[in-house]
């Protein structure tokens, strides 16, 4: 039986090609939110707004476990990449504001 030897750098971190172009938007999946506007609705609103207003695959919106901000009656959203920030959203206007900020940052970067 042949033994497979692992290269010494097999556990080293390697860069990968990401499926989004500029920003990663993290939505806390454990925040309470407001009645009828919780993490699932925030993620959906962000994805729909990004699809309508930003270039294709410019932003990736994902749900993550607790971000340790824990606002009352809101959902925490962290943006990594262009326009980095962490904010809380308590209604649809917050999602639109984040996408607007990302659009402006993308335009500034060219």
Secondary structure by P-SEA (a helix, b strand, c coil): cbbbbbccccccbbbbbbccccbbbbbcccccccccccaaaaaaaaaaaaaaccccccbbbbbbcccccccccbbbbbbccccccccccccaaaaaaaaaaaaaaaaaac
